Amino acid sequence: MWRILIFISIVTPSYMATRKIADCRTMPSTKNCSLTIAGTEEEVLTVATRHAIEEHGHKDTPELREEVRSTLQDEK
């Protein structure tokens, strides 16, 4: 009798990966901005960086992207 072993790999699809949050309220600002952005790390990084440039006057630099990335938190 043959035994067939089936291995099931449980992989979290990218749309179910841990979501990240960028919360503008946690950043020093003269605008008292209340924007919160949630999504995948790359989605949030892209949108939060664009927001920092367009709304807060930051320059688009690798340093800005790293600063934004360092402030991202896991969604709870």
N, C-alpha and C positions, 0 to 999 in steps of 0.2 A: 504494500500500500504506500503510495506516495504522499508525502506530507508537503503541503505548500505553505511556506512561511510568507506572510505578508507584513512588510515593514511599513508603517505609516510615519511619515515625517511630518511633524507639526511645525509649520513655518508661519510666522506672522506676516501676512501680506503687508506691503508698504502702506496701504491706506489704514491699517490697523496698528502701525508702529506707534511708539510713544510720541504723543503730541507735545510740542514745545509751545511756550508762551513768551511773548515779549510784552512787557507792561510799561508803557511810557511813564506812568505815575511814579515808577521807582527810579527814574533818571532825573538828575538835576535839570531844571528848565525854568525859564522865565515865562513860558506860555501856560504852565499848569496843565499840560496835555493829559488827557485821560484815555488815550487810545490803548487798547489791548489787542494783540494779534495772536492767533493760535493756528497751528497746523504742523506739518512736518518741519524738521529743523531747517531744511533748505528753503521751504516756502516762507517760513517766518523770517529767516535771515534776509531773503530777497526783499520782502515787503517792508520789514522794519528798517532796513538800510535805506531803501527808497524814501520812506517816511522821514528818516533823520535828515536826509539830503534836502528833500523838497519842502518840508514843513519847519525844520529847525536850522537850516542853513549850513549843515555840515558838508565837508568835502568828501567825495567818493574816493576813499583810499583803502588799501588793505588793512590798515590800522583800525579804521572805523568798523569794517566788517568783523574783525577779531574782537573789538570792544562789544559790538552788538551780540556776537556769538557768546561771549563770556557772560552776558546778562540773561541768556535764555534759561527758562526754568521748565521742568517737566510739568505738564498739566495734571492737576489733581482731581 
